[in-house]
Amino acid sequence: IMEENTATMQTLVIAHAAFGHNHFFKNNYLFKQWTDANGILDYLEFARGYVMKCEERYGEAAVERLLDAAHALMSHGVHRYPRKRHTDLRNEEAKERERREHEERIFNDLWRTLPAKETTKQDPTAQERRRALLQLPQENILYFFEKTAPRLQPWQREILRIVRQISQYFYPQSQTKVMNEGCATYVHYRIMNRLHEKGLLTDGSMVEFLRSHTNVVFQPNFDDPRYSGINPYALGFAMMQDIERICTEPTAEDQQWFPGIAGSADPMAVLRDVWANYRDESFILQFLSPRLIRQLGLFHVLDDANEPNLRVEAIHDERGYRKIQRALARQYDVAWTAPDIQVVDVNLVGDRRLILHHRALNRILLDERNARLVLQHLADLWGYDVLLKEVDPATDAILKEHAASPRPGILQLEVG
C-alpha cells in the first residue's frame, strides 16, 4: 500500500496481499512448518541492532565483507528436512550473551604461542569417527561454519547465524512461487469482480484494475523478445481458474484426468485444500490439465549434454501431456534446481583443508565462473584451503575439481 496509489489500486493491493497472500501464508503446510509470523519481526529487530553494533565496533567494511560471503552461501544455509524450532528474541539474545561470556572466560593469550602438534596420517577408522563427530556429510554449510570454522570470531559466527535464520524463514517461498502468486491473483480477481457486480466498483475503476491485472498475468510466447521464462503469476492464475472450471464445468477429458474433483461443484473447497497441502512441484504434477497445456502451447525441449543439438521431446498432444507435466514440475523441484553441495570431510587437527562434494544430477556441472566466486567466499570464511569435487551420483566418479585459498586480510579472522 502506497500513499500515491489510487483508491482502486489500494483496493487491489488489499485484495491481493491482505486476503490472498495472507490466506496462503497462514494455511500452507510449508509455512506452518518453517515460519513463525509472531516472532520474525522481533528477531529482525534484534538482527538489525546486532549488525549495527558490529559495524560500530569492527568497521562497516569488515561487516560488509562478512555479509557478502554469507549471502553468497545463503541458499546453502537451510535445514531442509528436520522440523524448524521457532526463534525467540529473548533466547537469541541470551545465546549471544552466553557465547561472548564463554569466549571471555576461556581466553588466554598464551595459547597462541604453543607449538603446533605433529600430525600423522590417520587410518580409515579414525577418519570415519572424525566425520561422525562433525556430523558429516552436512548440507547446511552456513550452520557447519557457524559451529566449526576454526578462525571465525564470535561476532562473525553470530552474523552467520542471523543470515542462516533469515534464509530458513524464507525457505518456503522458493518452493511456492507459482502457488503463492496464483492464489493471491485468483483471490484479488474474484474480489474485484464481486465488488463490481455489487455496484461497489465503478466501470472506470474496473478498467483500471483490469489493465493492471492483465499486465501482471501477461505471458509472452517463447519466440517473443520479451520472453524470459514462464510467468509464475500467469501460470498460477491460469491453473486456479482451470481447477474452478474442472469442478463446475468438467469435460470428458477432465473426468478421466481428475476423477476426484471433476464435477465436485465446490471449487473453493478444492482450492483451499490445494493451497494448504501442495507446493509448486506437486501442484503442477497433480493439477496441470491437458486443456491448459494446449491453451498455453507448452512443449518440452531436451538439452542433453551428450547430444550436439536440442531436441523437442514432447508437444501438447496425447503422447506429450505427461512428459510436459513432469518436465514443468521438475523446474520447480528444489531437489533439481538447487545444487546438492555438502561438506564431506575436514581434518581440524591436520591441514584443515575443507572438502565438499557437488552431486551433479544428470552430470550437470556448476557454472565455472559462479563456482569460482562462491568458492572464494567459502575459503575466506573457512580461513584455510577449500576443495570442491563434482561427482556423478551414480558412479561416484569425479567429474571436475575446484580449489580456492583464503585471501589474506579480507575477513578479520582469529590467528590460528
Helices and strands as residue ranges (DSSP letters): H 7-13, I 14-21, H 22-27, H 29-34, H 37-58, H 60-72, G 74-76, H 89-106, G 109-113, H 124-133, H 141-148, H 154-169, G 171-175, H 177-197, H 203-216, H 232-248, H 252-257, H 267-277, H 280-287, H 290-296, E 300-302, E 311-314, H 321-331, H 334-337, E 340-346, E 354-359, G 361-363, H 368-382, E 386-391, E 398-404
